[in-house]
Amino acid sequence: MENNELILIGASVLAAHRIEFLTQGLVAHFKNLPEHKQFKNLNPRVFLDDTESNKKLRRQTLGQIFRILSEESSSLTLIDELDKYLQKRNLLIHDFWRTYYRNNNDYLISSEPVEFCKTFLEHSAKLEDFFKGLLYLIASHIANLNNHDIPRSISSYKKHSNYFRICLQRKKLI
């Protein structure tokens, strides 16, 4: 394998981990919203699990989140984008070698893995900005409810809140 391939694969894995970290933060903050008790028993493992029942739960949960934040139920197209991202993430984490390389040797079948990693990184960056904006708005709402400051670790996400709002308006990641 070439060094740039290894760098792209490593960067893609790290990007997947950042998205998982952000979704865990989202789940943790939604559990603290008193007006939305439906999130009380939600946990990050269930939210990120790819079984059919948990996929359905994730779609319902994200649908509720998007409906809460935007009165338009048609923002469900964003849930489809998350499902596509999770399919890519699962290919990267579980089937990358089998999909793009053959017979346990380091011979590249095609240039597809490089392109896959590049598009995965682009998709990850958009999703990360989206989730940071969402997390900032949730933390801001909770801070206002409890009359305290936004946690410092999240206050830097303020710049992402506009991206989040634009994505909701356009019903897609941009």
C-alpha positions as CSV (number, residue, x, y, z in Angstrom):
1,M,0.0,0.0,0.0
2,E,1.1,3.5,-0.7
3,N,1.7,6.0,2.1
4,N,-1.1,8.3,0.9
5,E,-3.5,5.4,0.9
6,L,-2.6,4.6,4.5
7,I,-3.0,8.3,5.4
8,L,-6.4,8.5,3.8
9,I,-7.6,5.3,5.5
10,G,-6.3,6.5,8.9
11,A,-7.9,9.9,8.5
12,S,-11.2,8.2,7.5
13,V,-11.2,6.0,10.6
14,L,-10.5,9.1,12.8
15,A,-13.3,11.0,11.1
16,A,-15.7,8.1,11.8
17,H,-14.7,8.2,15.5
18,R,-15.3,12.0,15.7
19,I,-18.8,11.5,14.3
20,E,-19.5,8.8,16.9
21,F,-18.2,11.1,19.6
22,L,-20.5,13.9,18.5
23,T,-23.5,11.6,18.3
24,Q,-22.8,10.4,21.8
25,G,-22.7,14.0,23.0
26,L,-26.0,14.6,21.2
27,V,-27.7,11.6,22.9
28,A,-26.3,12.7,26.3
29,H,-27.7,16.2,25.9
30,F,-31.1,15.1,24.6
31,K,-31.5,13.0,27.7
32,N,-31.3,16.2,29.7
33,L,-34.1,18.0,28.0
34,P,-37.0,17.9,30.4
35,E,-39.6,18.6,27.8
36,H,-38.5,15.6,25.7
37,K,-38.8,12.6,28.0
38,Q,-38.8,10.2,25.0
39,F,-35.0,10.5,25.0
40,K,-34.6,9.5,28.6
41,N,-33.6,5.8,28.0
42,L,-31.7,6.4,24.9
43,N,-28.0,5.6,25.0
44,P,-25.1,6.0,22.4
45,R,-24.6,2.2,21.8
46,V,-28.3,1.8,20.8
47,F,-28.2,5.0,18.8
48,L,-25.2,3.9,16.7
49,D,-26.0,0.1,16.5
50,D,-26.8,-1.0,12.9
51,T,-29.4,-3.7,13.7
52,E,-32.7,-3.3,12.0
53,S,-34.6,-2.5,15.2
54,N,-32.0,0.1,16.3
55,K,-31.9,1.6,12.8
56,K,-35.7,2.1,13.1
57,L,-35.2,3.6,16.6
58,R,-32.4,5.9,15.2
59,R,-34.7,7.1,12.4
60,Q,-37.5,7.7,14.8
61,T,-35.2,9.5,17.2
62,L,-33.6,11.7,14.6
63,G,-37.0,12.4,13.1
64,Q,-38.2,13.6,16.5
65,I,-35.0,15.7,17.0
66,F,-35.4,17.3,13.6
67,R,-39.1,17.9,14.1
68,I,-38.4,19.6,17.5
69,L,-35.7,21.8,15.9
70,S,-37.6,22.5,12.7
71,E,-41.3,22.4,12.3
72,E,-40.9,20.8,8.9
73,S,-41.2,17.0,8.9
74,S,-39.7,17.0,5.4
75,S,-36.2,17.4,7.0
76,L,-36.2,13.6,7.2
77,T,-34.0,13.6,4.1
78,L,-31.2,14.4,6.6
79,I,-31.9,11.1,8.3
80,D,-31.4,9.4,4.9
81,E,-28.0,11.1,4.7
82,L,-27.1,9.8,8.1
83,D,-28.1,6.3,7.1
84,K,-25.9,6.6,3.9
85,Y,-23.0,7.8,6.1
86,L,-23.4,4.8,8.5
87,Q,-23.4,2.4,5.5
88,K,-20.1,4.0,4.4
89,R,-18.7,3.9,7.9
90,N,-19.6,0.2,8.3
91,L,-17.9,-0.5,5.0
92,L,-14.8,1.4,6.1
93,I,-14.6,-0.3,9.6
94,H,-15.8,-3.8,8.7
95,D,-15.4,-4.5,5.0
96,F,-12.8,-2.1,3.6
97,W,-10.1,-4.7,3.1
98,R,-12.4,-7.3,1.6
99,T,-14.1,-4.8,-0.7
100,Y,-11.0,-3.1,-2.1
101,Y,-8.1,-5.5,-1.8
102,R,-7.8,-9.1,-2.7
103,N,-6.2,-12.3,-1.4
104,N,-4.5,-10.8,1.7
105,N,-1.8,-9.1,-0.3
106,D,-1.3,-5.4,-0.7
107,Y,-2.2,-5.1,-4.3
108,L,-4.8,-2.5,-5.0
109,I,-7.7,-3.7,-7.2
110,S,-8.5,-0.2,-8.4
111,S,-8.3,3.4,-7.4
112,E,-11.7,3.1,-5.7
113,P,-10.5,3.0,-2.1
114,V,-8.7,6.3,-2.5
115,E,-11.9,7.9,-3.9
116,F,-14.0,6.2,-1.3
117,C,-11.8,7.7,1.5
118,K,-11.9,11.1,-0.1
119,T,-15.7,11.2,-0.4
120,F,-16.0,9.7,3.1
121,L,-13.8,12.4,4.6
122,E,-15.9,15.1,2.8
123,H,-19.1,13.6,4.0
124,S,-17.7,13.3,7.5
125,A,-16.7,17.0,7.6
126,K,-20.2,18.1,6.6
127,L,-21.8,15.8,9.2
128,E,-19.4,16.9,11.8
129,D,-20.2,20.6,11.2
130,F,-23.9,19.7,11.2
131,F,-23.7,17.8,14.5
132,K,-21.5,20.5,16.1
133,G,-24.2,23.1,15.2
134,L,-26.9,20.9,16.6
135,L,-25.0,20.2,19.7
136,Y,-24.4,23.9,20.3
137,L,-28.1,24.7,19.9
138,I,-29.1,21.9,22.3
139,A,-26.5,22.9,24.9
140,S,-27.5,26.5,24.6
141,H,-31.2,25.6,25.1
142,I,-30.3,23.5,28.2
143,A,-28.1,26.3,29.6
144,N,-30.9,28.8,29.2
145,L,-33.4,26.5,30.9
146,N,-31.1,26.0,33.8
147,N,-29.7,29.5,33.9
148,H,-26.1,28.6,33.5
149,D,-23.3,28.9,30.9
150,I,-22.8,26.6,27.9
151,P,-20.0,24.1,28.7
152,R,-16.7,25.5,27.4
153,S,-16.1,22.3,25.4
154,I,-19.2,23.1,23.3
155,S,-19.1,26.9,23.2
156,S,-16.6,26.8,20.4
157,Y,-19.3,25.1,18.2
158,K,-21.3,28.3,18.0
159,K,-19.9,29.0,14.5
160,H,-21.4,25.7,13.3
161,S,-25.0,26.6,14.3
162,N,-25.5,28.6,11.2
163,Y,-24.4,25.7,9.0
164,F,-26.9,23.5,10.9
165,R,-29.8,26.0,10.3
166,I,-28.9,26.3,6.6
167,C,-28.9,22.5,6.2
168,L,-32.3,22.2,7.9
169,Q,-33.7,24.9,5.6
170,R,-32.3,23.2,2.5
171,K,-33.1,19.7,3.8
172,K,-29.6,18.4,3.0
173,L,-26.0,18.7,3.9
174,I,-24.3,21.4,1.8
